Amino acid sequence: MTSFIMKSNVALDVESKALVEPSANKKTTIVDIESSKAESKRNRGSSLKQVMTSLIANLGTINTGLVFGFSAVALPQLKNPDSSSLVLGLSEASWFASMSSISTPIGCLLSGWLMDRIGRKKTLIVTELPLIIGWLLICSAVNIEMLYIGRLFVGFGSGMVGAPARVYTSEVTQPHLRGMLSALASVGVSLGVLIEYTFGSFLSWSLLAGINTIIPILSCVLISLMPETPNWLLSKGRTEDARIALNRCRGGACNVDKELNKLVGFVTDNNIVQLSGWKDTWKALVKPSSLKPFGILFTYFLIYQFSGVNSITFYAVDVFEESGTALDKNFATILLGIIRLVSTIIACVLLRRCGRRPLTMISGIGCGITMLGLGSYMYAAENWKATGQEVILTWIPLALIFLFIIASTLGYLVVPWVMIGEVYPTQVRGIAGGCTTFIGHFFVFLVVKTFPLFQELMSNHGTFWLYGAISLTGSIFFYLCLPETKGRSLQEIEDYFCGRVKTLGKIPSSANMPRVLDVPKGQVLP
């Protein structure tokens, strides 16, 4: 009996403790939550500073859109026999449209090399010089040769600016902002296209080229006021300079020492040293940590470019005229530019919420369906004309082209460019990013140059069927092979491609939230 009473008292003591402890734990947890919030604020830098820094770094990408959109509005003027200025034939027009894409890949390679040698900031400044020269040559052109040389210069400059802008942005921003801000380069391109479509509808091509010089001049001035990236400074052993750069990018309230220690620790733990020459660089480039992401992005750009995005962009006015739509071709082109810009801004926001894979799948399937639909409508329209019937439902091609641009912008025009600044190892991020943009712009040249050829060989409907089939087939590759890098630090992504971790799986939404009560399995809340 005594034994039973003792056991009962022990049980009561344990129960009373269990009833008291949750209350104490709850108080402690509230304090922990507040402390965790305060620590999180100290670790997160000023969003305003990171946004402003990224905006300035990506100002030069507007030039890429100016280059892309210029041929669409200039070619109708240059091909007009009644024009008082230069007149281009069909072959000369195709060369004029694609000439910038010849030099763009060369600019990509050079900027990749320069980024690792002189830094991200100085490379961004250098990129603006050929753009200024090129636009001035086009503006003052008195013969076809000057037009071609000018297009080569602006293509070279637009190729140089792509990788540095994205790498710079990825290295000065924190993971929670990196995806959205890295997509600003795509917003810049879309804004440039809209500017050309709008002003090109009522300005002469020569005056438009002169106005285009404003952007590179402004960009050159503002970038000179920017700090170098901490990652590049650390790769050169300049730890104190990296601390100063972090302070400028994060603001005085941020605990930059913690972030700097992580960066230094990653460099030390993984024995990341400065590459001394081409031999060391080549060895780093052929490692699986570089080749794996390069293979993924190479295939991504191949599928994306041959889905027809830049065929529509470079030949927008001609495509609208050939599609059979009743809407004024110049107004339709401006509307296309507006839709592209708005969609790109939406894509920036969605990158932070949805990630890279879902947006890519939207592009792959959406572009495939709309291109197949546009080809089918053109096939039907050609038959109607051949049999003397009236072409009906002329709003369909316009709607399909707009839906195609929305779908392509949400993923294709944003995701691979963002990933250039994310997936490569620190040591070769510059040159590997340059090589990738080289591949991307080389495919731009191929698709722009071959578009008139495809139209001649397969007609309009066959060309768009081909583009649609490529995009749909590519969606299978994206589903199987594209990793999700949303919310991951650059160090975590590098660990994944180096094989130090096996997966870049989803981060649970509650991963960083403090737990109020941690109840052992088999027990219930009091």
GIQUI-V507787 format. One record per residue. RES is the residue in one letter. PHI is phi in whole degrees, 0 to 359 (* if undefined). PSI is psi in whole degrees, -180 to 180 (NA if undefined). NEAR is the number of other C-alpha atoms within 10 Angstrom. Layout:
# GIQUI-V507787
res: [RES;RES]
phi: [PHI;PHI]
psi: [PSI;PSI]
near: [NEAR;NEAR]
This chain:
# GIQUI-V507787
res: [M;T;S;F;I;M;K;S;N;V;A;L;D;V;E;S;K;A;L;V;E;P;S;A;N;K;K;T;T;I;V;D;I;E;S;S;K;A;E;S;K;R;N;R;G;S;S;L;K;Q;V;M;T;S;L;I;A;N;L;G;T;I;N;T;G;L;V;F;G;F;S;A;V;A;L;P;Q;L;K;N;P;D;S;S;S;L;V;L;G;L;S;E;A;S;W;F;A;S;M;S;S;I;S;T;P;I;G;C;L;L;S;G;W;L;M;D;R;I;G;R;K;K;T;L;I;V;T;E;L;P;L;I;I;G;W;L;L;I;C;S;A;V;N;I;E;M;L;Y;I;G;R;L;F;V;G;F;G;S;G;M;V;G;A;P;A;R;V;Y;T;S;E;V;T;Q;P;H;L;R;G;M;L;S;A;L;A;S;V;G;V;S;L;G;V;L;I;E;Y;T;F;G;S;F;L;S;W;S;L;L;A;G;I;N;T;I;I;P;I;L;S;C;V;L;I;S;L;M;P;E;T;P;N;W;L;L;S;K;G;R;T;E;D;A;R;I;A;L;N;R;C;R;G;G;A;C;N;V;D;K;E;L;N;K;L;V;G;F;V;T;D;N;N;I;V;Q;L;S;G;W;K;D;T;W;K;A;L;V;K;P;S;S;L;K;P;F;G;I;L;F;T;Y;F;L;I;Y;Q;F;S;G;V;N;S;I;T;F;Y;A;V;D;V;F;E;E;S;G;T;A;L;D;K;N;F;A;T;I;L;L;G;I;I;R;L;V;S;T;I;I;A;C;V;L;L;R;R;C;G;R;R;P;L;T;M;I;S;G;I;G;C;G;I;T;M;L;G;L;G;S;Y;M;Y;A;A;E;N;W;K;A;T;G;Q;E;V;I;L;T;W;I;P;L;A;L;I;F;L;F;I;I;A;S;T;L;G;Y;L;V;V;P;W;V;M;I;G;E;V;Y;P;T;Q;V;R;G;I;A;G;G;C;T;T;F;I;G;H;F;F;V;F;L;V;V;K;T;F;P;L;F;Q;E;L;M;S;N;H;G;T;F;W;L;Y;G;A;I;S;L;T;G;S;I;F;F;Y;L;C;L;P;E;T;K;G;R;S;L;Q;E;I;E;D;Y;F;C;G;R;V;K;T;L;G;K;I;P;S;S;A;N;M;P;R;V;L;D;V;P;K;G;Q;V;L;P]
phi: [*;300;299;297;297;297;297;295;297;298;298;295;298;297;294;295;296;297;285;279;298;303;297;295;298;296;298;298;294;299;297;297;297;297;296;295;296;296;295;297;296;292;279;266;284;296;295;298;297;293;293;296;299;291;299;293;298;262;300;294;291;302;300;299;294;298;295;297;280;298;295;296;265;277;299;302;287;286;270;285;298;275;294;279;261;295;236;251;278;299;295;295;294;294;291;298;294;265;301;296;285;289;274;302;300;296;298;299;296;295;294;298;293;296;303;279;263;251;104;289;296;297;296;299;291;298;297;284;295;297;292;298;298;297;296;294;296;295;300;258;298;244;209;296;300;295;298;299;296;299;295;297;294;291;294;299;293;292;290;292;281;300;294;301;298;285;294;302;299;294;271;255;247;269;307;289;247;300;298;294;284;294;282;298;299;291;296;301;298;296;296;298;299;297;301;294;299;288;290;291;285;224;251;289;298;289;293;299;298;295;296;297;290;297;299;296;295;296;298;300;293;290;295;297;268;270;278;285;284;300;299;293;297;294;295;260;79;261;295;293;296;296;297;296;297;298;300;291;276;256;98;292;280;275;278;289;298;295;294;296;297;296;296;295;298;296;298;289;298;258;53;276;242;293;286;270;191;296;295;294;298;297;298;290;289;267;288;304;295;260;291;299;295;296;298;296;288;303;293;301;294;299;293;297;292;272;272;101;301;279;296;292;295;286;243;305;298;295;297;296;294;279;287;93;292;275;287;305;296;289;295;298;293;297;299;299;297;296;298;296;295;298;296;293;297;298;298;300;292;294;302;287;264;261;95;278;295;300;293;295;294;299;295;301;285;297;294;298;295;291;292;297;294;295;298;294;296;297;297;294;297;297;292;299;294;293;262;80;275;282;284;247;52;290;281;297;298;297;296;295;295;295;296;298;295;298;297;293;290;299;234;304;278;237;302;296;290;294;292;303;276;250;266;262;298;305;300;238;299;291;289;292;296;296;296;290;293;302;298;301;282;295;293;300;301;299;288;289;289;272;302;297;294;300;299;288;279;242;67;297;293;294;297;286;297;298;300;296;296;297;295;294;295;296;300;295;299;299;296;274;241;280;280;261;254;301;77;263;286;299;290;295;294;295;301;296;287;280;90;284;232;266;212;242;294;294;271;302;297;258;301;257;266;294;265;289;225;251;268;301;299;96;252;239;294;291]
psi: [-46;-42;-41;-43;-41;-43;-38;-41;-41;-43;-41;-39;-44;-42;-41;-37;-41;-34;-31;-41;-40;-38;-45;-42;-37;-43;-44;-40;-39;-43;-42;-39;-47;-41;-40;-39;-43;-42;-38;-40;-39;-32;-24;124;179;121;-37;-44;-42;-37;-46;-42;-43;-38;-44;-42;-32;5;-38;-21;-18;-33;-36;-42;-36;-42;-45;-45;-20;-43;-33;-37;-24;-35;-44;-35;-42;-24;-6;116;-25;-1;140;-10;-154;147;128;142;-178;-48;-43;-36;-41;-36;-39;-43;-39;-10;-40;-30;-15;-44;-18;-48;-35;-41;-37;-47;-44;-44;-34;-43;-43;-38;-42;-15;-52;-5;165;-42;-51;-35;-41;-36;-44;-33;-26;-23;-51;-27;-43;-46;-45;-48;-36;-37;-45;-41;-38;13;133;-4;171;-35;-42;-37;-47;-46;-41;-42;-36;-42;-46;-32;-41;-46;-41;-30;-37;-34;-24;-58;-47;-40;-43;-41;-43;-48;-44;-29;-16;-1;158;159;-37;-17;-14;-47;-46;-44;-30;-24;-5;-28;-40;-34;-42;-44;-47;-38;-41;-42;-45;-41;-45;-45;-40;-56;-31;-17;-18;-1;154;153;-33;-42;-39;-42;-38;-42;-33;-18;-16;-43;-53;-34;-46;-42;-43;-42;-47;-38;-31;-18;-1;156;160;160;142;-38;-45;-40;-40;-36;-19;7;15;74;-44;-38;-36;-39;-44;-43;-42;-41;-42;-33;-26;-27;159;-24;-10;142;82;-22;-39;-45;-41;-41;-37;-43;-45;-42;-39;-43;-42;-48;-34;12;46;113;161;131;130;-19;-174;-31;-46;-39;-44;-42;-39;-35;-30;5;153;-31;-22;-40;-37;-55;-32;-42;-40;-48;-33;-50;-38;-50;-35;-48;-45;-46;-40;18;-8;9;-52;-17;-42;-43;-48;-31;34;-50;-45;-40;-43;-38;-39;-19;-20;6;148;-10;144;131;-37;-41;-40;-37;-42;-43;-38;-43;-40;-45;-41;-43;-48;-42;-36;-41;-43;-40;-37;-44;-43;-30;-38;-30;-41;-31;-180;-41;-50;-41;-37;-41;-36;-44;-47;-50;-43;-45;-39;-47;-44;-37;-41;-39;-42;-42;-40;-41;-44;-36;-44;-41;-39;-39;-39;-44;-38;-31;6;12;159;137;124;171;50;-6;-18;-50;-36;-46;-41;-41;-42;-43;-37;-45;-40;-48;-44;-36;-37;-31;-62;-44;-3;-54;-54;-33;-36;-42;-22;-39;-1;-39;-7;151;152;-42;-36;21;-35;-57;-35;-39;-39;-42;-37;-43;-31;-49;-45;-46;-26;-39;-32;-47;-46;-46;-36;-41;-35;-11;-50;-34;-46;-40;-38;-39;-39;2;176;-46;-39;-37;-45;-29;-41;-47;-43;-41;-41;-44;-44;-41;-38;-26;-31;-44;-45;-41;-38;-33;-19;122;159;117;4;131;2;143;162;-32;-39;-41;-41;-39;-40;-50;-21;-13;8;-24;155;-16;154;53;179;143;124;143;-24;14;-35;9;135;147;129;-49;133;94;124;152;135;-10;168;162;143;NA]
near: [6;7;8;9;10;11;12;12;12;12;12;12;12;12;13;11;11;13;13;12;13;16;12;10;14;13;13;12;17;14;12;15;16;12;12;15;14;11;13;14;14;16;18;18;23;19;16;12;16;21;20;13;23;25;18;20;28;30;23;32;31;28;32;28;24;26;27;26;30;27;28;25;27;24;23;18;20;22;16;14;13;10;11;9;16;16;18;19;13;11;9;16;18;20;18;24;24;25;24;28;30;21;24;31;29;22;28;33;23;20;34;30;20;21;25;22;16;12;22;29;21;18;23;27;21;16;26;26;16;21;31;21;17;26;26;20;22;26;21;15;18;12;12;15;11;16;21;21;19;28;30;23;27;33;30;27;34;33;33;35;33;32;36;33;26;29;27;27;31;28;21;24;26;23;18;16;18;28;31;25;28;31;28;28;32;30;29;24;29;30;26;27;30;25;21;28;30;20;17;24;16;11;14;16;23;18;14;22;25;17;13;24;19;13;19;24;16;14;22;21;13;14;20;13;11;16;19;24;23;25;26;25;18;21;19;16;14;13;18;13;16;25;19;15;21;26;20;19;29;23;18;13;13;20;19;23;13;12;16;19;13;13;18;18;12;15;18;11;8;9;9;15;14;17;18;8;8;9;10;11;16;12;11;18;20;12;13;14;20;21;16;16;22;22;12;16;23;20;15;21;23;19;23;28;25;23;30;27;21;20;22;21;24;24;24;25;24;17;20;21;15;13;22;20;20;14;14;11;19;21;14;20;29;22;16;23;26;19;18;28;24;15;21;29;21;16;28;23;16;18;27;18;14;13;22;25;19;17;21;27;23;19;26;30;20;22;32;28;20;24;29;22;20;24;24;18;20;20;15;15;21;18;13;14;11;9;9;9;11;9;14;12;12;15;13;16;25;19;14;20;22;19;19;24;28;25;26;28;30;27;28;27;29;27;25;23;25;26;23;27;27;29;27;28;24;22;20;21;25;30;25;30;30;31;24;26;31;28;23;25;26;23;22;29;24;15;23;27;20;15;23;19;14;17;14;12;11;14;16;22;23;19;21;28;21;19;25;27;19;22;27;22;14;21;20;13;16;19;14;8;10;15;19;18;21;25;20;20;16;22;17;19;24;21;20;17;22;17;12;11;12;10;14;17;11;12;11;8;7;8;8;10;11;14;12;15;11;8;10;8;6;5;7;7;10;11]
